[in-house]
Amino acid sequence: MNDTDRRADLVVRAAEAGADLALDSFRGELSVETKTGKTDLVTETDRAAQERVIETIREGFPDDAIVGEEDDALKRVPDEGPSWVIDPIDGTSNFVRGLRIWGTSVTAVVDGEPVAAATVLPALSDTYVADGSSARLNGDPVRVSGREDPETFAVVPILLGERRLEDYTATIGALASRFGDIRRFGCSHATLAAVAGGSLEAAVATAGMSPWDTVGGAHMIRQAGGTVTDLDGERWRHDSDGLVASNGTAHEELLAAVGREE
């Protein structure tokens, strides 16, 4: 087994290890803290799950860089060499509230580009995996939705940025006027995985997001045949400003809906 195959195998094992630990605490007594705001939460389970993920990665690749949300992990993806991008509990607010839409994401990156990713949603019994050629849900191949009519699309605004309320509502209004259904799940990796799996047609973020919230899901969508760009329609990468991900059939209309204001 070459290094690429080993990384593809390890993303799944590491994500499952973190998700299994977190699931043991789900709907139990939690120690909850706030970070940057009243709804930006972290629990001891987040930290413990991240440690479990890191321990699993270190068993196979002890010298690789680790990029992660909690504690002293790196906060930027290196453009050279191998690294791992992890989110131990994506959707912590859902986790704390007892909602099932949360998961553990692990992505293997080489020279700044993802090569394999796994998102495990243990409370839903779903595991999404992408390597260098395909995306799968619970072992079965998946593709993005084949819908072409924007009025039939389900679109999710992941993040709308630190805008004034009127700008926020204007963006939602622009999406709602062009597309059939607007939803929000509170878990970016579950959302992006659903785009890859064809359950949703698009997801958008009008501000830059942390790599642990996006890199794995963006890789899955591409491997499932979808399109992922920044707000200007350029190829998305881990340090892009904003994200527009879709099945590709009405991508220009999405870009128009979330276009920058002059």
Rosetta silent file (secondary structure, phi, psi, omega in degrees, C-alpha in Angstrom):
SEQUENCE: MNDTDRRADLVVRAAEAGADLALDSFRGELSVETKTGKTDLVTETDRAAQERVIETIREGFPDDAIVGEEDDALKRVPDEGPSWVIDPIDGTSNFVRGLRIWGTSVTAVVDGEPVAAATVLPALSDTYVADGSSARLNGDPVRVSGREDPETFAVVPILLGERRLEDYTATIGALASRFGDIRRFGCSHATLAAVAGGSLEAAVATAGMSPWDTVGGAHMIRQAGGTVTDLDGERWRHDSDGLVASNGTAHEELLAAVGREE
SCORE:     score description
SCORE:     0.000 S_00000001
   1 L     0.000  124.176  179.960    0.000    0.000    0.000 S_00000001
   2 L   -79.375  175.014 -175.797    1.486    3.352   -1.068 S_00000001
   3 H   -60.687  -39.517 -179.479    1.337    6.553    1.003 S_00000001
   4 H   -62.509  -44.563  178.614   -1.739    7.871   -0.811 S_00000001
   5 H   -65.964  -37.655  178.284   -3.676    4.674   -0.153 S_00000001
   6 H   -63.839  -40.349  178.466   -2.515    4.650    3.469 S_00000001
   7 H   -66.439  -40.234  178.987   -3.770    8.200    3.942 S_00000001
   8 H   -63.224  -36.814  176.632   -7.107    7.330    2.340 S_00000001
   9 H   -70.311  -39.840 -173.937   -7.478    4.415    4.742 S_00000001
  10 H   -73.520  -30.819  178.664   -6.394    6.446    7.753 S_00000001
  11 H   -59.580  -37.111 -179.502   -8.816    9.347    7.234 S_00000001
  12 H   -70.132  -47.457 -178.730  -11.674    6.914    7.756 S_00000001
  13 H   -62.883  -40.484 -179.339  -10.184    5.242   10.816 S_00000001
  14 H   -68.292  -43.297  178.886   -9.282    8.573   12.417 S_00000001
  15 H   -65.052  -40.073  177.989  -12.704   10.116   11.756 S_00000001
  16 H   -64.572  -38.085  179.832  -14.450    7.015   13.091 S_00000001
  17 H   -62.954  -45.928  178.595  -12.288    7.083   16.224 S_00000001
  18 H   -66.763  -41.096 -178.639  -13.215   10.692   16.990 S_00000001
  19 H   -66.303  -39.886  179.312  -16.876   10.197   16.130 S_00000001
  20 H   -62.809  -41.787  178.427  -17.188    7.090   18.306 S_00000001
  21 H   -63.086  -45.429 -178.760  -15.748    8.950   21.287 S_00000001
  22 H   -64.026  -39.071 -177.923  -18.082   11.901   20.756 S_00000001
  23 H   -61.550  -32.320  179.010  -21.120    9.666   20.343 S_00000001
  24 H   -61.327  -26.425 -178.912  -20.513    8.198   23.796 S_00000001
  25 H   -99.363   -7.016 -174.769  -21.155   11.680   25.266 S_00000001
  26 L   -63.636  132.326 -178.239  -24.026   12.691   22.984 S_00000001
  27 L    63.033   24.781  173.710  -27.163   13.659   24.909 S_00000001
  28 L  -109.739 -167.922  176.938  -25.278   13.235   28.172 S_00000001
  29 L   -75.092  125.331 -175.405  -23.973   15.695   30.741 S_00000001
  30 L  -122.947  144.818  170.099  -21.597   18.111   28.986 S_00000001
  31 L   -95.246  111.839 -171.575  -19.149   20.768   30.133 S_00000001
  32 E  -114.072  133.977  175.127  -19.809   23.644   27.713 S_00000001
  33 E  -124.597  160.283  172.388  -17.782   26.830   27.197 S_00000001
  34 E  -102.536  151.909  178.892  -18.141   29.745   24.790 S_00000001
  35 L  -109.407  -93.202 -175.030  -15.330   30.918   22.497 S_00000001
  36 L   -88.793  -11.411 -179.245  -15.836   33.986   20.291 S_00000001
  37 L  -166.094  174.895 -173.709  -19.549   34.462   20.967 S_00000001
  38 L   -64.865  -23.954  179.785  -22.597   33.139   22.786 S_00000001
  39 L  -105.509    2.119  177.262  -23.351   30.590   20.061 S_00000001
  40 L   -95.439   95.696 -168.284  -19.708   29.596   19.375 S_00000001
  41 E  -107.264  155.039  172.072  -19.453   26.645   21.720 S_00000001
  42 E  -143.121  145.084  178.140  -16.821   24.109   22.691 S_00000001
  43 E  -123.128  165.627  173.773  -17.082   21.114   25.006 S_00000001
  44 H   -61.335  -27.991  178.505  -14.577   18.855   26.695 S_00000001
  45 H   -66.900  -37.112  174.365  -15.765   16.231   24.238 S_00000001
  46 H   -54.656  -48.652 -176.636  -14.530   18.392   21.317 S_00000001
  47 H   -66.950  -42.467 -179.701  -11.067   18.419   22.856 S_00000001
  48 H   -66.091  -38.914  178.619  -11.083   14.727   23.733 S_00000001
  49 H   -66.552  -39.051  176.943  -12.282   13.780   20.242 S_00000001
  50 H   -62.940  -42.142  177.734   -9.545   15.881   18.655 S_00000001
  51 H   -61.627  -40.604  179.001   -6.940   14.138   20.800 S_00000001
  52 H   -63.993  -42.192  177.587   -8.327   10.757   19.776 S_00000001
  53 H   -61.786  -46.652 -179.043   -8.168   11.725   16.093 S_00000001
  54 H   -62.525  -43.243  178.175   -4.594   13.000   16.449 S_00000001
  55 H   -57.812  -41.579 -179.660   -3.505    9.849   18.281 S_00000001
  56 H   -66.282  -42.181  178.016   -4.898    7.726   15.460 S_00000001
  57 H   -64.020  -43.236 -177.506   -3.139    9.800   12.797 S_00000001
  58 H   -62.150  -26.030  177.667    0.154    9.714   14.698 S_00000001
  59 H   -62.970  -31.449 -178.596    0.106    5.910   14.646 S_00000001
  60 H  -102.775  -34.491 -176.145    0.540    6.029   10.877 S_00000001
  61 L  -137.669   77.703 -172.263    2.168    9.397   10.174 S_00000001
  62 L   -66.118  -20.448 -173.960    3.883   10.674   13.321 S_00000001
  63 L  -104.094   -1.546 -177.926    5.644   13.616   11.668 S_00000001
  64 L   -72.547  150.274  176.660    2.824   15.139    9.602 S_00000001
  65 E   -71.508  147.393  178.454    1.431   18.584   10.431 S_00000001
  66 E  -118.378  124.919  175.628   -1.977   18.764   12.121 S_00000001
  67 E  -111.660  123.884 -176.126   -4.451   21.566   11.361 S_00000001
  68 E  -156.430  166.649 -173.839   -7.423   21.678   13.702 S_00000001
  69 L   -75.744  -36.779 -169.357  -10.027   23.763   15.458 S_00000001
  70 L   -98.846  148.189  168.705   -9.165   23.123   19.083 S_00000001
  71 L    58.020 -134.011 -166.874   -6.194   24.059   21.273 S_00000001
  72 L   -98.676   18.328  173.635   -2.677   24.298   19.813 S_00000001
  73 L   -66.135  156.643  176.066   -3.146   22.635   16.414 S_00000001
  74 E   -59.198  152.046 -179.717   -2.097   24.697   13.375 S_00000001
  75 L  -109.295   -5.486  177.399   -4.770   27.064   12.053 S_00000001
  76 L  -127.927  148.607  179.612   -3.596   27.264    8.424 S_00000001
  77 L   -82.122  124.035  177.302   -2.978   24.527    5.877 S_00000001
  78 L   -64.426  141.856  177.733    0.700   24.319    4.841 S_00000001
  79 L   -84.016   -8.274  177.909    1.254   24.707    1.100 S_00000001
  80 L  -129.946  141.189  176.819    4.154   22.257    1.209 S_00000001
  81 L    84.321  174.810 -179.261    4.359   18.767    2.624 S_00000001
  82 E   -84.231  146.524  176.277    1.722   16.471    4.119 S_00000001
  83 E  -152.163  167.686  178.934   -0.841   17.631    6.666 S_00000001
  84 E  -129.075  130.854 -179.813   -4.127   16.591    8.224 S_00000001
  85 E  -109.983  122.002 -173.127   -7.119   18.890    8.664 S_00000001
  86 E  -130.171  142.282  169.476   -9.492   17.831   11.427 S_00000001
  87 E  -127.433  106.520 -172.307  -12.741   19.004   12.967 S_00000001
  88 E   -65.692  -40.734  172.304  -13.495   16.773   15.951 S_00000001
  89 E  -137.892   99.447  173.472  -17.129   17.865   16.270 S_00000001
  90 E   -86.344  123.359 -172.911  -18.458   19.945   13.413 S_00000001
  91 L    96.127   40.705 -177.676  -21.826   21.231   14.559 S_00000001
  92 H   -59.035  -37.949  179.199  -21.018   21.579   18.254 S_00000001
  93 H   -61.247  -40.943  175.120  -24.150   23.664   18.867 S_00000001
  94 H   -62.833  -43.822  179.438  -26.277   20.848   17.452 S_00000001
  95 H   -56.570  -46.915 -178.781  -24.318   18.355   19.562 S_00000001
  96 H   -65.342  -36.726 -177.890  -24.975   20.379   22.717 S_00000001
  97 H   -80.808   -4.656 -178.631  -28.685   20.748   21.901 S_00000001
  98 L    83.424   12.568  176.027  -29.122   17.025   21.304 S_00000001
  99 L   -84.033  144.110 -170.199  -29.673   17.430   17.558 S_00000001
 100 L   -80.646   -9.107 -173.918  -28.273   14.608   15.447 S_00000001
 101 L   -88.095   85.281  175.270  -26.660   16.695   12.682 S_00000001
 102 L  -155.950  162.880 -179.658  -23.008   16.807   13.753 S_00000001
 103 E  -170.209  177.939  178.199  -19.929   14.834   12.870 S_00000001
 104 E  -111.160  130.272 -178.879  -16.193   14.334   12.773 S_00000001
 105 E  -119.840  133.851  175.788  -14.230   15.362    9.684 S_00000001
 106 E  -135.178  131.309 -179.741  -10.678   14.335    8.776 S_00000001
 107 E  -130.701  132.601  173.576   -8.892   15.295    5.558 S_00000001
 108 E   -93.316  129.453 -176.166   -5.464   14.267    4.304 S_00000001
 109 E  -125.468  139.415  175.178   -3.690   17.072    2.433 S_00000001
 110 E  -130.499  123.668 -178.992   -0.454   17.020    0.426 S_00000001
 111 L    53.232   41.999  174.801    1.164   20.269   -0.752 S_00000001
 112 L    82.763   -2.338 -178.639   -1.980   22.227    0.071 S_00000001
 113 E  -118.158  133.757  178.875   -4.385   19.984   -1.872 S_00000001
 114 E   -67.048  141.677  177.394   -6.707   17.376   -0.326 S_00000001
 115 E  -117.873  -19.541  178.017   -6.105   13.773   -1.365 S_00000001
 116 E  -162.490  149.229 -178.554   -8.660   11.993    0.838 S_00000001
 117 E  -151.035  149.833  174.464  -11.434   12.957    3.243 S_00000001
 118 E  -139.082  136.013  171.528  -13.948   11.364    5.585 S_00000001
 119 E  -123.837  115.845 -179.872  -16.964   12.830    7.345 S_00000001
 120 E  -106.049  122.181  178.227  -18.559   10.553    9.920 S_00000001
 121 E  -110.672   83.542 -166.733  -22.040   11.510   11.161 S_00000001
 122 H   -67.708  -32.580 -179.881  -22.439    8.896   13.891 S_00000001
 123 H   -72.337  -14.697  176.085  -25.855    9.931   15.201 S_00000001
 124 H  -105.909   -3.573 -178.211  -27.177    9.501   11.642 S_00000001
 125 L    59.841   36.301  179.637  -25.160    6.318   10.943 S_00000001
 126 E  -119.562  135.695  174.980  -23.683    7.939    7.820 S_00000001
 127 E  -129.395  116.319  176.187  -20.059    7.919    6.673 S_00000001
 128 E  -100.223  134.147 -177.954  -19.012    9.945    3.618 S_00000001
 129 E  -136.919  139.925  173.477  -15.591    9.202    2.118 S_00000001
 130 E  -135.538  135.973  173.566  -13.706   10.626   -0.853 S_00000001
 131 L  -112.148 -143.088 -177.877  -10.351    9.576   -2.268 S_00000001
 132 L   -88.160   -0.719 -175.081   -8.667   10.728   -5.463 S_00000001
 133 L  -140.235  -11.725 -175.429  -11.293    9.403   -7.850 S_00000001
 134 L  -157.306  169.093  172.874  -14.692    8.961   -6.209 S_00000001
 135 E  -127.445  146.658 -176.334  -17.017    9.761   -3.315 S_00000001
 136 E  -139.425  149.237  172.638  -19.006    7.212   -1.327 S_00000001
 137 E  -120.740  116.487 -178.582  -21.749    7.124    1.292 S_00000001
 138 L    51.599   38.550  175.802  -21.672    4.066    3.535 S_00000001
 139 L    90.618  -12.429 -178.322  -19.583    2.296    0.913 S_00000001
 140 E   -99.559  137.683  179.362  -21.809    3.076   -2.071 S_00000001
 141 E   -60.865  143.124  176.665  -20.696    5.494   -4.831 S_00000001
 142 L  -129.201  155.578  174.867  -22.476    8.853   -4.885 S_00000001
 143 L  -133.847  159.186  176.743  -22.782   11.675   -7.394 S_00000001
 144 L   -65.025  162.827  179.454  -24.069   15.214   -7.147 S_00000001
 145 L   -59.444  145.769  176.910  -27.701   15.926   -7.956 S_00000001
 146 L   -94.455    6.277 -179.454  -28.695   15.982  -11.600 S_00000001
 147 L   -63.265  141.609 -179.829  -31.301   18.726  -11.143 S_00000001
 148 L  -118.234  -23.525 -177.501  -31.009   21.600  -13.617 S_00000001
 149 L   -84.626  114.364 -179.288  -33.978   23.850  -12.816 S_00000001
 150 H   -55.167  -28.343 -179.276  -32.980   26.355  -10.080 S_00000001
 151 H   -69.899  -10.680  176.120  -36.594   26.464   -8.893 S_00000001
 152 H  -102.936    0.695 -174.836  -36.192   22.835   -7.782 S_00000001
 153 L   -76.663  145.481  164.635  -32.891   23.425   -5.956 S_00000001
 154 E  -106.271  118.183 -174.624  -32.333   23.108   -2.210 S_00000001
 155 E  -119.045  138.551 -178.351  -29.618   25.638   -1.284 S_00000001
 156 E  -118.884  119.604  169.220  -27.929   26.038    2.100 S_00000001
 157 E   -79.822  110.897 -179.076  -26.247   29.256    3.289 S_00000001
 158 E   -75.884  -47.636 -176.793  -23.439   27.926    5.487 S_00000001
 159 E  -149.574  132.145 -179.177  -22.045   31.296    6.541 S_00000001
 160 L  -110.321    6.361  172.177  -23.056   34.796    5.568 S_00000001
 161 L    80.293  174.675 -178.581  -20.230   36.680    7.220 S_00000001
 162 L   -85.748   71.180 -178.801  -20.120   39.586    9.653 S_00000001
 163 L  -106.093  164.301  170.950  -22.590   41.743    7.770 S_00000001
 164 L   -65.043  157.540 -176.877  -25.288   44.118    8.906 S_00000001
 165 H   -56.237  -40.131 -177.971  -28.703   42.551    9.348 S_00000001
 166 H   -66.866  -32.743  176.760  -30.026   44.146    6.159 S_00000001
 167 H   -69.983  -39.087  178.063  -27.148   42.677    4.135 S_00000001
 168 H   -59.826  -50.717 -177.862  -27.764   39.274    5.685 S_00000001
 169 H   -67.938  -30.412  177.604  -31.449   39.335    4.822 S_00000001
 170 H   -65.159  -40.835  179.175  -30.683   40.663    1.334 S_00000001
 171 H   -65.878  -44.846  176.140  -28.465   37.660    0.607 S_00000001
 172 H   -59.289  -41.617  179.329  -31.098   35.250    1.880 S_00000001
 173 H   -63.285  -40.280  179.103  -33.650   37.089   -0.232 S_00000001
 174 H   -63.933  -39.518  176.955  -31.474   36.835   -3.346 S_00000001
 175 H   -67.565  -45.722 -176.448  -31.133   33.085   -2.848 S_00000001
 176 H   -64.963  -30.324 -178.714  -34.824   32.619   -2.084 S_00000001
 177 H   -77.198  -19.194 -177.085  -35.880   34.561   -5.189 S_00000001
 178 H  -105.301  -24.734 -171.851  -33.766   32.381   -7.499 S_00000001
 179 L  -125.882  154.841 -169.226  -33.939   28.929   -5.924 S_00000001
 180 L   -72.090  -32.923 -171.058  -36.767   26.738   -4.740 S_00000001
 181 E  -145.855  129.724  176.780  -35.773   25.872   -1.173 S_00000001
 182 E  -112.768  129.001 -179.538  -33.474   27.462    1.410 S_00000001
 183 L  -133.789  166.649  174.762  -32.336   25.361    4.360 S_00000001
 184 L  -152.433  132.639 -172.400  -29.773   25.531    7.150 S_00000001
 185 L  -114.906  -14.406  178.877  -28.391   22.668    9.235 S_00000001
 186 L    75.994   19.335  179.054  -25.732   24.162   11.510 S_00000001
 187 L  -151.210  105.892 -172.112  -23.038   21.728   10.379 S_00000001
 188 H   -65.413  -39.783 -178.035  -20.943   22.664    7.364 S_00000001
 189 H   -70.937  -34.844  174.071  -19.506   19.206    6.699 S_00000001
 190 H   -63.714  -38.860  179.012  -22.911   17.524    6.852 S_00000001
 191 H   -65.112  -50.138 -178.457  -24.132   20.167    4.406 S_00000001
 192 H   -65.107  -37.758  176.957  -21.227   19.786    1.978 S_00000001
 193 H   -62.956  -37.492  178.813  -21.441   15.994    2.177 S_00000001
 194 H   -67.448  -32.306  172.930  -25.136   16.221    1.304 S_00000001
 195 H   -65.311  -45.337  178.245  -24.245   18.264   -1.795 S_00000001
 196 H   -59.952  -38.702 -176.897  -21.734   15.573   -2.765 S_00000001
 197 L   -83.299   -2.567  176.569  -24.344   12.888   -2.178 S_00000001
 198 L    88.104    4.096  179.508  -27.015   14.601   -4.259 S_00000001
 199 L   -80.364  -25.258  175.351  -29.413   15.408   -1.399 S_00000001
 200 L  -126.063  155.186  179.049  -28.790   19.153   -1.787 S_00000001
 201 L   -93.831  -26.294 -174.696  -27.942   21.133   -4.907 S_00000001
 202 E  -161.861  157.647  172.825  -25.747   23.873   -3.428 S_00000001
 203 E  -143.036  142.180 -177.019  -24.129   25.451   -0.384 S_00000001
 204 E  -135.908  147.216  171.658  -22.706   28.962   -0.102 S_00000001
 205 E  -134.591  125.180 -176.476  -20.552   30.962    2.290 S_00000001
 206 L   -93.955    9.422  175.459  -20.102   34.678    1.665 S_00000001
 207 L  -140.000  161.132  177.545  -17.078   34.984    3.953 S_00000001
 208 L   -62.493  141.113  179.927  -13.873   33.048    4.409 S_00000001
 209 L  -119.212  159.866  178.935  -14.253   29.936    6.539 S_00000001
 210 L   -67.527  146.560 -177.212  -11.766   27.923    8.549 S_00000001
 211 H   -60.665  -32.578 -179.316  -10.145   25.037    6.645 S_00000001
 212 H   -69.437  -14.717  177.364  -11.450   22.444    9.103 S_00000001
 213 H   -90.190  -10.162 -166.218  -14.999   23.519    8.174 S_00000001
 214 L  -136.176  -36.304 -166.369  -14.560   23.230    4.420 S_00000001
 215 H   -59.117  -48.023 -178.323  -11.561   21.365    2.980 S_00000001
 216 H   -64.967  -44.249 -179.349  -12.901   17.836    3.297 S_00000001
 217 H   -65.306  -39.044  177.442  -16.392   18.682    2.086 S_00000001
 218 H   -62.378  -41.192  177.808  -15.101   20.626   -0.910 S_00000001
 219 H   -62.092  -42.365  179.938  -12.956   17.633   -1.892 S_00000001
 220 H   -61.200  -44.141 -178.543  -15.963   15.315   -1.655 S_00000001
 221 H   -62.307  -43.032  178.709  -18.090   17.517   -3.891 S_00000001
 222 H   -63.397  -42.633 -179.265  -15.404   17.630   -6.567 S_00000001
 223 H   -69.752  -19.800  176.868  -14.908   13.873   -6.467 S_00000001
 224 L   -91.743    5.658  175.807  -18.684   13.465   -6.794 S_00000001
 225 L    96.603    8.740 -178.189  -18.696   15.574   -9.976 S_00000001
 226 L   -91.422 -175.496 -177.064  -19.633   18.949   -8.505 S_00000001
 227 E  -122.153  135.152  177.572  -18.183   22.455   -8.733 S_00000001
 228 E  -134.235  119.621 -179.338  -16.532   24.449   -5.938 S_00000001
 229 E  -132.761  174.216  168.760  -15.387   28.051   -6.463 S_00000001
 230 L   -86.063 -171.523 -176.528  -14.799   31.247   -4.545 S_00000001
 231 L   -69.320  -17.217  178.700  -17.201   34.192   -4.805 S_00000001
 232 L   -95.605    2.275 -179.583  -15.565   35.317   -8.061 S_00000001
 233 L    86.165    5.295  177.035  -15.973   31.931   -9.726 S_00000001
 234 L   -83.569  157.551 -177.751  -12.305   31.012   -9.412 S_00000001
 235 E   -55.892  127.740 -178.724  -11.258   27.558   -8.279 S_00000001
 236 L   -74.397  143.011  170.359  -11.732   27.301   -4.513 S_00000001
 237 L  -140.419  176.756 -169.022   -8.843   26.435   -2.219 S_00000001
 238 L   -61.618  -20.423 -179.365   -8.394   26.342    1.530 S_00000001
 239 L  -110.930   19.021  179.704   -7.567   30.057    1.836 S_00000001
 240 L   -71.178  157.114  175.435  -10.225   31.419   -0.549 S_00000001
 241 L   -91.882  107.096 -178.254  -12.611   34.207    0.408 S_00000001
 242 L    82.050  167.903 -177.738  -16.039   32.614    0.477 S_00000001
 243 E  -150.537  132.883  173.643  -17.232   29.343   -1.027 S_00000001
 244 E  -128.407  112.707 -176.346  -19.844   28.436   -3.618 S_00000001
 245 E  -120.711  134.577 -176.608  -20.380   24.684   -4.009 S_00000001
 246 E  -155.783  175.993  173.531  -22.947   23.118   -6.299 S_00000001
 247 L   -74.655   -7.421  173.213  -23.865   20.302   -8.639 S_00000001
 248 L    95.638  -10.399 -172.903  -22.593   22.592  -11.402 S_00000001
 249 L   -83.732  -20.175  177.637  -25.776   23.000  -13.426 S_00000001
 250 L  -138.881   40.625 -173.896  -26.674   26.534  -12.253 S_00000001
 251 H   -65.520  -37.803 -179.707  -23.408   27.687  -10.730 S_00000001
 252 H   -63.372  -35.484  178.776  -23.422   31.060  -12.470 S_00000001
 253 H   -69.011  -35.775  174.325  -26.826   31.851  -11.002 S_00000001
 254 H   -62.559  -44.943  179.258  -25.516   31.031   -7.534 S_00000001
 255 H   -60.479  -39.397  178.602  -22.571   33.360   -8.078 S_00000001
 256 H   -65.552  -36.651 -177.862  -24.944   36.117   -9.145 S_00000001
 257 H   -68.773  -33.666 -176.331  -27.072   35.619   -6.042 S_00000001
 258 L  -109.341   19.094 -176.728  -24.156   35.927   -3.621 S_00000001
 259 L   -58.550  151.480  178.749  -22.125   38.438   -5.651 S_00000001
 260 L   -67.880  144.192  174.099  -20.025   41.017   -3.883 S_00000001
 261 L   -85.535  137.228  178.877  -21.502   44.458   -3.476 S_00000001
 262 L   -76.511    0.000    0.000  -19.484   47.264   -5.006 S_00000001
